[in-house]
Amino acid sequence: MDCYCDYEPPAFFDQEDYVARKEHRCCECGRLIRPGERYNRTVGKWDGLFKTFRRCSHCDLVVDSLKTRLPCYCDSFGGLWETIGDGYMDDLLKARTGDYFAVMRLIVAAKQARHGSLV
């Protein structure tokens, strides 16, 4: 199966998990990443510009789960929730493997964290 992502890939990038020493904002859900929390930091060069993206652990779990379950998942920083609405979840539901519910549990946990509920 050929995969197609509707954006230019970065010239280069590096991803690493960190523990926050100061507050940051998640590029996906906008939640405040507080000191002591784990998050994923991606730095790279897109369209000639050097950029840094920080993804909270909840959104990062959703992305990792989608990457594992969908071979053609396109990871676009800052577009996770829009991407989920573009049919990826429909693909999981049609597969009838239980993956849909596994990912939905992570999505609910991410939304609860964003709105301050206990996860």
GROMACS elastic network, one bead per residue, 0.5 to 0.9 nm:
[ bonds ]
;  ai    aj funct       b0    kb
    1    71     6  0.89227   500
    1    72     6  0.84520   500
    2    72     6  0.80069   500
    3    71     6  0.81565   500
    3    72     6  0.52858   500
    3    73     6  0.82950   500
    3    74     6  0.86666   500
    4     7     6  0.89087   500
    4    72     6  0.74518   500
    4    74     6  0.79657   500
    5     8     6  0.79115   500
    5     9     6  0.85524   500
    5    72     6  0.82815   500
    5    73     6  0.82348   500
    5    74     6  0.56728   500
    5    75     6  0.85931   500
    6    74     6  0.82998   500
    7    76     6  0.82050   500
    8    11     6  0.88628   500
    8    46     6  0.75967   500
    8    47     6  0.74917   500
    9    12     6  0.83425   500
    9    46     6  0.70584   500
    9    47     6  0.85435   500
   10    13     6  0.65297   500
   10    44     6  0.66457   500
   10    45     6  0.54771   500
   10    47     6  0.71334   500
   10    48     6  0.86834   500
   11    44     6  0.73235   500
   11    45     6  0.54822   500
   11    46     6  0.62480   500
   11    47     6  0.78397   500
   11    48     6  0.79194   500
   12    43     6  0.84546   500
   12    44     6  0.53438   500
   12    45     6  0.57073   500
   12    46     6  0.78787   500
   13    42     6  0.67711   500
   13    43     6  0.54472   500
   13    45     6  0.65075   500
   13    46     6  0.86968   500
   14    41     6  0.82080   500
   14    42     6  0.55887   500
   14    43     6  0.54803   500
   14    44     6  0.62923   500
   15    40     6  0.69091   500
   15    41     6  0.56844   500
   15    43     6  0.66271   500
   15    44     6  0.87681   500
   16    39     6  0.85853   500
   16    40     6  0.57492   500
   16    41     6  0.55305   500
   16    42     6  0.66018   500
   16    43     6  0.89828   500
   17    38     6  0.68901   500
   17    39     6  0.56816   500
   17    41     6  0.61295   500
   17    42     6  0.87717   500
   18    21     6  0.89025   500
   18    37     6  0.82696   500
   18    38     6  0.55864   500
   18    39     6  0.54865   500
   18    40     6  0.61307   500
   18    41     6  0.70353   500
   19    35     6  0.73031   500
   19    36     6  0.55896   500
   19    37     6  0.54345   500
   19    39     6  0.62723   500
   19    40     6  0.86801   500
   20    23     6  0.68033   500
   20    24     6  0.76816   500
   20    33     6  0.72233   500
   20    34     6  0.65494   500
   20    36     6  0.52361   500
   20    37     6  0.55326   500
   20    38     6  0.62325   500
   20    39     6  0.70152   500
   21    34     6  0.79478   500
   21    36     6  0.63595   500
   21    37     6  0.84118   500
   22    33     6  0.82129   500
   22    34     6  0.65875   500
   22    36     6  0.81921   500
   23    32     6  0.66119   500
   23    33     6  0.55020   500
   23    35     6  0.57699   500
   24    31     6  0.84795   500
   24    32     6  0.58579   500
   24    33     6  0.50095   500
   24    34     6  0.68438   500
   24    35     6  0.84820   500
   24    54     6  0.73527   500
   24    56     6  0.89700   500
   25    28     6  0.86974   500
   25    29     6  0.84112   500
   25    30     6  0.55688   500
   25    31     6  0.57569   500
   25    33     6  0.57052   500
   25    34     6  0.87596   500
   25    54     6  0.69200   500
   25    55     6  0.78521   500
   25    56     6  0.80139   500
   26    29     6  0.57899   500
   26    31     6  0.53867   500
   26    32     6  0.64015   500
   26    33     6  0.65456   500
   26    39     6  0.84990   500
   26    53     6  0.78072   500
   26    54     6  0.54136   500
   26    56     6  0.53377   500
   26    59     6  0.82286   500
   26    78     6  0.85158   500
   27    30     6  0.58124   500
   27    31     6  0.82817   500
   27    53     6  0.60993   500
   27    54     6  0.57497   500
   27    55     6  0.56628   500
   27    56     6  0.80643   500
   27    77     6  0.67208   500
   27    79     6  0.83899   500
   28    31     6  0.81219   500
   28    54     6  0.84010   500
   28    55     6  0.64444   500
   28    56     6  0.80059   500
   28    59     6  0.67928   500
   28    77     6  0.68997   500
   28    79     6  0.64060   500
   28    80     6  0.59692   500
   28    81     6  0.72120   500
   29    32     6  0.89513   500
   29    55     6  0.83631   500
   29    56     6  0.82208   500
   29    59     6  0.72948   500
   29    78     6  0.80142   500
   29    80     6  0.82850   500
   29    81     6  0.78305   500
   29   110     6  0.81806   500
   29   111     6  0.80160   500
   29   114     6  0.68320   500
   30    33     6  0.88893   500
   30    56     6  0.89447   500
   30   114     6  0.76764   500
   31    56     6  0.76015   500
   31   113     6  0.79144   500
   31   114     6  0.53039   500
   31   115     6  0.82199   500
   32    56     6  0.82796   500
   32   114     6  0.81498   500
   33    36     6  0.86028   500
   33    37     6  0.64250   500
   33    38     6  0.81024   500
   33    39     6  0.75141   500
   33    54     6  0.88225   500
   33    55     6  0.85165   500
   33    56     6  0.62683   500
   33    57     6  0.88352   500
   34    37     6  0.57018   500
   34    38     6  0.87764   500
   35    38     6  0.85698   500
   37    56     6  0.81573   500
   37    57     6  0.79109   500
   38    56     6  0.69998   500
   38    57     6  0.59142   500
   39    54     6  0.66856   500
   39    55     6  0.56745   500
   39    58     6  0.85665   500
   39    60     6  0.76176   500
   40    53     6  0.81078   500
   40    54     6  0.56551   500
   40    55     6  0.51237   500
   40    56     6  0.64973   500
   40    57     6  0.68860   500
   40    60     6  0.68894   500
   41    52     6  0.69919   500
   41    53     6  0.57063   500
   41    55     6  0.64663   500
   41    56     6  0.89503   500
   42    51     6  0.81935   500
   42    52     6  0.56749   500
   42    53     6  0.51412   500
   42    54     6  0.64490   500
   42    55     6  0.82948   500
   43    50     6  0.73176   500
   43    51     6  0.57037   500
   43    53     6  0.63919   500
   43    54     6  0.88089   500
   44    49     6  0.81646   500
   44    50     6  0.55979   500
   44    51     6  0.56214   500
   44    52     6  0.67002   500
   44    53     6  0.88576   500
   45    48     6  0.59096   500
   45    49     6  0.52284   500
   45    51     6  0.60682   500
   45    52     6  0.88424   500
   46    49     6  0.53056   500
   46    50     6  0.64523   500
   46    51     6  0.70767   500
   47    50     6  0.84641   500
   53    77     6  0.69226   500
   53    78     6  0.81933   500
   54    77     6  0.88118   500
   55    58     6  0.81090   500
   55    59     6  0.62857   500
   55    60     6  0.59302   500
   55    77     6  0.83940   500
   55    78     6  0.88084   500
   56    59     6  0.55502   500
   56    60     6  0.60549   500
   56    61     6  0.86749   500
   56   110     6  0.88937   500
   57    61     6  0.61111   500
   57    62     6  0.87625   500
   57   110     6  0.85358   500
   58    61     6  0.52656   500
   58    62     6  0.66149   500
   58    63     6  0.89379   500
   58   106     6  0.72271   500
   58   107     6  0.79924   500
   58   109     6  0.70055   500
   58   111     6  0.85297   500
   58   113     6  0.75804   500
   58   114     6  0.89785   500
   59    62     6  0.50886   500
   59    63     6  0.63178   500
   59    64     6  0.86596   500
   59    80     6  0.80125   500
   59   106     6  0.81718   500
   59   107     6  0.77105   500
   59   110     6  0.60191   500
   59   111     6  0.89476   500
   60    63     6  0.50878   500
   60    64     6  0.60869   500
   60    65     6  0.84792   500
   61    64     6  0.50874   500
   61    65     6  0.60101   500
   61    66     6  0.85623   500
   61   103     6  0.89606   500
   61   106     6  0.69489   500
   61   107     6  0.88224   500
   61   110     6  0.86796   500
   62    65     6  0.51346   500
   62    66     6  0.62169   500
   62    67     6  0.86548   500
   62    80     6  0.86889   500
   62   103     6  0.64938   500
   62   104     6  0.86147   500
   62   106     6  0.57478   500
   62   107     6  0.63370   500
   62   110     6  0.79629   500
   63    66     6  0.51249   500
   63    67     6  0.61206   500
   63    68     6  0.85957   500
   63    73     6  0.89075   500
   63    75     6  0.73673   500
   63    80     6  0.75384   500
   64    67     6  0.50947   500
   64    68     6  0.61763   500
   64    69     6  0.86717   500
   65    68     6  0.51618   500
   65    69     6  0.62132   500
   65    70     6  0.84559   500
   65    99     6  0.88532   500
   65   102     6  0.83322   500
   65   103     6  0.64765   500
   65   106     6  0.84295   500
   66    69     6  0.51666   500
   66    70     6  0.56504   500
   66    71     6  0.85009   500
   66    73     6  0.66493   500
   66    88     6  0.83111   500
   66    89     6  0.89958   500
   66   103     6  0.71994   500
   67    70     6  0.54465   500
   67    71     6  0.64937   500
   67    72     6  0.77910   500
   67    73     6  0.56808   500
   67    74     6  0.80791   500
   67    75     6  0.80343   500
   68    71     6  0.70288   500
   68    73     6  0.87593   500
   69    73     6  0.84944   500
   69    92     6  0.79150   500
   69    99     6  0.70679   500
   70    73     6  0.54037   500
   70    88     6  0.79491   500
   70    91     6  0.83710   500
   70    92     6  0.78353   500
   71    74     6  0.89783   500
   73    88     6  0.77142   500
   74    83     6  0.83521   500
   75    79     6  0.80831   500
   75    80     6  0.74864   500
   75    83     6  0.85231   500
   76    79     6  0.55480   500
   76    80     6  0.67645   500
   76    83     6  0.81554   500
   77    80     6  0.68763   500
   78    81     6  0.82133   500
   78    82     6  0.87702   500
   79    82     6  0.53278   500
   79    83     6  0.58881   500
   79    84     6  0.86046   500
   80    83     6  0.50449   500
   80    84     6  0.62017   500
   80    85     6  0.87786   500
   81    84     6  0.51491   500
   81    85     6  0.65244   500
   81    86     6  0.89282   500
   82    85     6  0.51878   500
   82    86     6  0.65073   500
   83    86     6  0.50335   500
   83    87     6  0.75819   500
   83    88     6  0.72181   500
   84    87     6  0.63914   500
   84    88     6  0.55479   500
   84    89     6  0.61437   500
   84    90     6  0.89816   500
   85    88     6  0.70512   500
   85    89     6  0.73011   500
   85    90     6  0.87702   500
   86    89     6  0.80009   500
   86    90     6  0.85760   500
   87    91     6  0.63762   500
   87    92     6  0.88454   500
   88    91     6  0.51460   500
   88    92     6  0.65331   500
   88    93     6  0.88281   500
   89    92     6  0.50386   500
   89    93     6  0.61999   500
   89    94     6  0.86478   500
   89   100     6  0.64640   500
   89   103     6  0.83625   500
   89   104     6  0.85332   500
   90    93     6  0.50388   500
   90    94     6  0.61403   500
   90    95     6  0.86365   500
   90   100     6  0.82022   500
   91    94     6  0.52446   500
   91    95     6  0.63540   500
   91   100     6  0.84529   500
   92    95     6  0.52007   500
   92    96     6  0.70174   500
   92    97     6  0.76190   500
   92    98     6  0.80580   500
   92    99     6  0.61103   500
   92   101     6  0.87530   500
   92   103     6  0.88377   500
   93    96     6  0.55945   500
   93    97     6  0.77331   500
   93    98     6  0.77444   500
   93    99     6  0.74972   500
   93   100     6  0.52180   500
   93   101     6  0.82233   500
   94    97     6  0.83818   500
   94   100     6  0.86874   500
   95    98     6  0.81125   500
   95    99     6  0.80712   500
   95   100     6  0.83510   500
   96    99     6  0.75408   500
   96   100     6  0.77735   500
   97   100     6  0.74368   500
   97   101     6  0.89987   500
   98   101     6  0.55849   500
   98   102     6  0.65395   500
   98   103     6  0.89527   500
   99   103     6  0.61700   500
   99   104     6  0.84455   500
  100   103     6  0.53816   500
  100   104     6  0.60875   500
  100   105     6  0.87329   500
  101   105     6  0.61284   500
  101   106     6  0.87318   500
  102   105     6  0.53677   500
  102   106     6  0.67650   500
  102   107     6  0.89699   500
  103   106     6  0.51559   500
  103   107     6  0.62653   500
  103   108     6  0.87308   500
  104   108     6  0.61156   500
  104   109     6  0.85467   500
  105   108     6  0.52072   500
  105   109     6  0.62578   500
  105   110     6  0.86917   500
  106   109     6  0.50586   500
  106   110     6  0.61466   500
  106   111     6  0.86506   500
  107   110     6  0.50718   500
  107   111     6  0.62144   500
  107   112     6  0.85696   500
  108   111     6  0.51271   500
  108   112     6  0.60798   500
  108   113     6  0.85826   500
  108   119     6  0.89836   500
  109   112     6  0.50459   500
  109   113     6  0.61462   500
  109   114     6  0.85834   500
  109   117     6  0.87754   500
  109   118     6  0.85866   500
  109   119     6  0.57617   500
  110   113     6  0.51407   500
  110   114     6  0.62040   500
  110   115     6  0.87876   500
  110   119     6  0.82037   500
  111   115     6  0.63113   500
  111   116     6  0.86257   500
  111   117     6  0.85198   500
  112   115     6  0.52066   500
  112   116     6  0.61062   500
  112   118     6  0.68010   500
  112   119     6  0.64590   500
  113   116     6  0.50685   500
  113   117     6  0.56020   500
  113   118     6  0.66771   500
  113   119     6  0.63268   500
  114   117     6  0.76471   500
  116   119     6  0.87512   500
